[in-house]
Amino acid sequence: MAATAPSTQDNDRTCLDTLQLQRLEDDFRTWFETSTRREVRLSRQRIYLIFLLIRYTGAKLNEVLNLNPYKDFDPTRHIIRFSGGNAGEKATSREVRIPESMSDTIAALLADPPLRQALNNSLAIDPGFVRRKFYERTKAIGLPPRQGGPEMIRKARAVELLLDRMPLPAVQAFLGHSNPTLTSSYVSFSEEELAQVTRYHVEREFSRKTSACNVFFGKIGAIRKGDIQAIIEIATVSGMTIQSIITHGSLQQLDLAIGRLVRAEVKAPWVVLSREEPRCTAENRFCGLIERISTGTINSEFSLRLEDGTELCAIVGSGGSALLGLQEGDRVWAIFSCYAVILHVD
């Protein structure tokens, strides 16, 4: 039986946001846990598992249905392995990192003996039936059914990661795009290095202990040593170049070398804004659009979107903010010295 298409009045293509995704996840879990008949519970448990896999891996429905969950799920590394889809399809084999807490949830579901027997090492089920159940649960929480279809959940996951400032090439690799942009201006990024970027964002997404604003991921492209300090050039995943300066002692302590993956961070108060392209000695100069301004009595916070999609925040004194007269939507230059860039290694 084919999945029932939602009516045209429900044909809203807007992605679910994180809160709506959580509401839908909670509804799926309640729907599964409150079932009393054994065969109904097992059917719902399978659908709930499929939902979780799509929601946290951003995989296509057919990729999830082709999984052997007892072989392709690694609960110790918290990854799902996708083989690349059916024969004749253009899909990329990949390992997708999921949050540790969700890995534990999936492991607990799969450990249920009745489910293991029912699955018989395969999640395969009629895709139309899956879509129909996704539509039903989405409608049950008061949202247009089509917003909760498998394809839209995948899209929502991609948007969620991009809004969380994961670099676009890392999101492309996460979703299994066949040709993600893995090459910067003069360095290339391996799948494992992009996986490190993904791991940072996925776990930070759940802990919320750190912000991804003003954070650049990249590889060291050059090291120029002076008598006391060294200039480090970092080529970011998105193709920009960031310069930092550190002492020789820090260079050795961090074990930095050309090709090493690092995380560069600049504090918001160290970012200077300019309406015009600056003629100055600051090594790092980037152009972007002002997306948001939060004005206070002492200072104002400016949130910029750089040309590569990176979000950069600057905190400017209220006097300087008034002098510039900047508004949301204005094009502006962000400037910071190499001395303002802090390097981190994992």
C-alpha positions in Angstrom: 0.0 0.0 0.0 1.5 3.4 -1.0 1.9 6.2 1.5 -0.9 8.6 1.5 0.2 12.0 0.1 -0.7 14.9 2.4 -3.2 17.4 1.1 -2.0 20.5 -0.8 -2.8 22.7 2.2 -0.2 20.7 4.2 2.4 21.0 1.5 4.7 23.2 3.6 8.3 22.6 2.6 9.8 24.5 5.6 12.2 22.3 7.6 11.5 21.5 11.2 13.7 23.3 13.7 15.5 21.6 16.6 12.7 22.1 19.0 10.1 20.7 16.6 12.4 17.7 15.9 12.6 17.1 19.6 8.8 17.2 19.9 8.6 14.7 17.1 11.2 12.5 18.7 9.4 12.6 22.0 6.1 11.7 20.3 7.7 8.7 18.5 9.1 7.5 21.8 5.8 7.8 23.6 3.9 6.1 20.7 6.3 3.2 20.9 6.5 2.9 24.7 2.7 3.0 25.3 1.9 0.1 22.9 0.8 -3.0 24.7 0.3 -5.7 22.1 3.6 -7.4 21.3 3.4 -7.3 17.5 2.3 -3.7 17.5 5.1 -2.7 19.9 7.8 -4.4 17.8 6.5 -2.7 14.6 6.6 0.7 16.4 10.0 0.0 17.9 11.4 -0.6 14.4 9.8 2.7 13.1 11.1 4.6 16.1 14.6 3.2 15.5 14.4 4.2 11.8 13.4 7.7 12.8 16.3 8.1 15.2 18.8 6.9 12.6 17.5 9.4 10.0 17.2 12.2 12.5 20.8 11.9 13.8 22.7 10.7 10.7 20.9 12.7 8.1 20.8 9.5 5.9 18.4 8.7 3.2 15.6 6.4 3.9 16.9 3.7 1.6 20.3 3.9 3.3 18.8 3.3 6.7 16.6 0.4 5.4 19.6 -1.3 3.9 21.4 -1.3 7.3 22.2 -4.4 9.3 22.0 -2.6 12.7 23.9 -5.3 14.5 26.8 -5.1 12.0 26.8 -1.5 10.9 26.3 0.2 14.3 29.4 0.5 16.5 28.2 1.5 20.0 31.8 1.9 21.3 32.8 4.4 18.7 29.3 5.8 18.3 29.2 5.5 14.5 26.8 4.2 11.9 28.4 2.7 8.8 26.7 3.2 5.5 27.8 1.0 2.6 26.7 3.3 -0.2 23.2 2.2 -1.1 21.8 -0.1 -3.7 23.6 -1.1 -6.9 23.5 1.6 -9.5 23.0 4.4 -7.1 25.5 7.2 -6.6 26.1 7.2 -2.9 29.2 7.4 -0.8 30.3 4.7 1.7 30.9 6.5 5.0 30.9 6.4 8.8 28.6 8.8 10.5 29.2 10.0 14.1 26.2 10.3 16.3 26.0 11.8 19.8 27.1 9.5 22.5 23.8 9.7 24.4 21.9 8.8 21.3 24.3 5.9 20.7 23.4 4.6 24.1 19.7 4.9 23.3 20.0 3.0 20.0 22.2 0.3 21.7 19.5 -0.2 24.3 16.8 -0.6 21.7 18.8 -3.1 19.7 19.6 -5.1 22.9 15.9 -6.0 23.2 15.7 -9.8 22.4 12.2 -9.7 20.8 13.3 -6.9 18.5 16.5 -8.7 17.5 14.5 -11.7 16.6 12.0 -9.7 14.6 14.6 -7.7 12.7 16.7 -10.7 11.7 19.7 -8.4 11.1 17.8 -6.1 8.8 15.7 -2.9 9.0 14.2 -3.6 5.6 10.5 -2.7 5.5 8.1 -1.1 3.0 9.3 2.5 2.5 5.7 3.6 1.9 4.7 2.3 5.3 7.6 4.2 6.9 6.6 7.5 5.3 3.0 7.0 6.3 3.9 6.5 9.9 6.2 9.6 9.8 3.4 11.6 8.4 1.0 10.4 11.1 3.3 11.2 14.0 4.1 14.7 12.5 0.4 15.4 12.2 -0.2 14.2 15.7 2.0 17.0 17.1 0.1 19.6 15.1 2.6 20.1 12.2 2.0 19.7 8.4 2.6 16.0 7.8 5.0 16.5 4.9 7.4 18.4 7.1 8.1 15.1 9.0 8.7 12.9 6.0 12.1 11.1 5.9 13.5 13.4 3.2 12.5 16.5 5.1 14.0 15.1 8.4 17.3 14.5 6.5 17.1 18.1 5.2 16.3 19.4 8.6 19.4 17.7 10.0 21.6 19.3 7.4 20.1 22.8 8.2 20.6 22.1 11.9 24.3 21.3 11.4 24.8 24.4 9.2 23.1 26.7 11.7 25.4 25.1 14.3 28.3 26.4 12.2 29.6 23.1 11.0 31.7 23.8 7.9 29.8 23.1 4.7 32.3 20.5 3.4 31.9 18.6 6.7 28.1 18.7 6.4 28.4 17.4 2.8 30.6 14.5 3.9 28.2 13.8 6.8 25.3 13.5 4.4 27.2 11.3 1.9 27.4 13.7 -1.0 29.4 12.2 -3.7 31.6 15.2 -4.3 32.1 17.2 -1.1 34.6 20.1 -1.4 37.5 18.6 0.6 40.3 20.8 -0.8 41.3 24.2 0.4 43.6 26.6 -1.4 46.8 24.6 -0.8 46.0 21.7 1.5 43.5 18.9 1.3 41.4 17.3 4.1 41.0 13.6 4.5 37.8 11.9 5.5 39.2 11.2 9.0 40.1 14.9 9.4 36.6 15.9 8.4 35.3 13.3 10.8 37.2 15.0 13.6 35.5 18.3 12.8 32.1 16.5 12.8 32.8 14.8 16.1 33.5 18.1 17.7 30.3 19.6 16.5 28.1 16.6 17.2 29.2 16.3 20.8 29.3 20.1 21.4 25.7 20.2 20.0 24.5 18.0 22.9 26.7 19.4 25.7 26.3 23.1 24.8 29.3 23.9 26.9 31.1 25.7 24.1 30.2 28.0 21.3 31.2 27.4 17.7 31.2 31.2 17.0 34.6 32.5 16.1 36.0 29.0 15.7 37.9 28.0 12.5 38.9 24.4 11.7 41.9 23.9 9.5 45.3 22.4 8.7 48.6 24.0 9.2 49.9 25.0 5.8 53.0 26.8 6.8 55.2 27.6 9.9 57.6 30.6 9.8 60.0 30.6 12.7 61.6 33.7 14.2 64.0 34.1 17.0 61.4 33.8 19.8 58.0 33.2 18.1 56.6 31.5 15.0 53.8 32.5 12.6 51.4 29.7 11.9 49.3 29.7 8.7 46.1 27.7 8.9 44.1 26.8 5.8 40.5 26.3 6.9 38.1 23.7 5.7 36.2 26.4 3.7 39.3 27.7 2.0 40.3 30.8 4.1 43.7 31.4 5.6 44.1 32.3 9.3 47.4 33.5 10.8 48.4 33.0 14.4 51.6 33.7 16.3 52.9 31.5 19.2 56.2 31.0 21.1 58.6 28.3 20.2 57.8 26.7 23.5 54.1 26.5 22.6 55.0 25.2 19.2 56.8 22.3 20.7 54.3 21.7 23.5 51.3 21.5 21.1 53.5 19.4 18.7 52.5 21.5 15.8 53.7 20.6 12.3 52.6 21.2 8.7 49.5 19.2 8.0 48.3 19.0 11.6 44.6 19.6 12.1 43.9 22.5 14.5 41.1 24.6 15.8 41.7 28.4 15.7 39.7 30.6 18.0 39.5 34.4 18.3 37.7 36.2 21.2 34.9 38.5 20.2 36.4 41.7 21.9 39.5 41.3 19.8 37.6 41.6 16.5 37.7 45.1 15.0 35.0 46.2 12.5 35.5 48.6 9.5 33.0 49.8 6.9 35.8 50.0 4.2 38.4 47.5 3.3 41.1 48.3 5.8 44.7 49.4 5.1 46.3 48.1 8.3 48.9 45.7 9.7 46.4 43.2 11.0 47.0 39.8 9.3 43.5 38.5 9.4 40.9 40.5 7.4 37.6 39.1 6.2 34.4 40.6 4.7 30.9 39.6 5.7 27.3 40.7 6.3 25.9 41.8 9.6 23.1 39.3 10.5 22.3 40.5 14.0 23.1 43.4 16.4 22.6 43.2 20.1 22.9 46.7 21.6 23.8 47.4 25.2 24.6 50.5 27.3 28.3 49.8 27.4 29.0 47.7 24.3 27.2 46.0 21.3 27.6 42.5 19.9 27.7 42.1 16.1 27.1 38.7 14.5 28.6 38.5 11.0 28.3 35.9 8.3 31.6 35.7 6.4 31.6 34.9 2.7 32.4 31.3 3.3 29.4 30.9 5.7 31.4 31.1 9.0 29.8 33.1 11.8 32.1 35.7 13.4 31.1 37.7 16.5 32.6 41.1 17.4 32.0 43.1 20.6 32.4 46.8 20.1 32.1 49.7 22.6 28.9 51.6 22.3 30.8 54.8 21.3 32.5 53.0 18.4 29.3 51.3 17.4 27.5 54.6 17.2 30.4 56.1 15.2 30.3 53.4 12.6 26.5 53.6 12.3 26.3 49.9 11.2 22.9 48.2 10.6 21.8 44.6 10.1 22.4 43.7 6.5 25.4 46.0 6.1 28.6 44.7 4.5 31.5 45.1 6.9 35.1 44.1 7.3 36.3 42.1 10.4 39.9 42.5 11.4 42.0 40.8 14.0 45.7 40.4 14.7 47.6 37.1 14.5 48.2 37.7 18.3 44.5 37.4 18.9 44.2 33.8 17.5 44.4 31.0 20.0 45.2 27.5 18.7 43.8 24.2 20.1 44.6 20.6 19.2 42.6 17.5 20.1 
